[in-house]
């Protein structure tokens, strides 16, 4: 079952009176919304399985001399 807890989280942050740290896109990648990212992905926010091609991208970054690059994720059925 999908649900959205952003409203309750926002209230909790407000009541705690703290300034949360915002993670960059590759640390919090929303695959159903975003398409471009830089470097390895850390958190996959999707109910879909992680595609093998994206696992290959992360494996590339485990190499000592890897170069950070731009990447584009395409959902099955995307045109272009």
N, C-alpha and C positions, 0 to 999 in steps of 0.2 A: 504494500500500500504506500503510495507516494503522499508525502505531506510537506508542508512548508513551515518551518519554525522560525523564520526571520523576524516576525513581529514580536514573538515572546523573547527572542534573543536581544532585539533592540531595546525592549523594556528593561531587561536585566542589565544591559550595559549602561543604560541611562541611570538606573537606580544605583549602580555601583560607582557611578561618577568617575569612570576611568576612560582613558583614550586607548582603544584597542589598536594593536598593530595590524595593518592591512598587508596581506601577503600578495606578492606579485602573481601575475596570471599563471606562470608555470607551476606555482605552488598550489594553485586553487583553480584548476582548469575545468570550466563548465562546458563539456563537449557538446551539449545540445544547443548551446548559444554561441560560443566562441569558435573560431576556426584557426586563428593564427596564434603561435606561441614561439618563445625563444628558449633554447636550451632544453634540458630534460624536464619532463613532467613529474611533479611530486604527488599531487592529489588529483584523482580522476573523479569528477562529480558527474556521474551519469548512471542511468540504470542499464545502459548498454555495456556489453563486454568490451574490454580494451582490445582494439584491433592489433593484430600481430605487427603491422608496420610501425605502430607507435611504441611497441615493446622494443623493436629494433632501434628506434631513435634513442630510447633510454639506454640500451646496451652500448650504443656508440659512445655515449658520454661517460661510460665507465672506463674507457681507454685513457691512459695518462695524457696523451697529446691531442685529445679531441678539441675541436674548435667550436665555440658556441655559434649556432646558426639559427636563422629564422626557419620555421616550419609551418606548414599549412595542413590542417586536418580536414578531411572531406568525409562527411557522413554518407553512408550508402544511399543512393538516390539523389544526392546533390548534383546539380548541373554546373559545369564549368570547371 
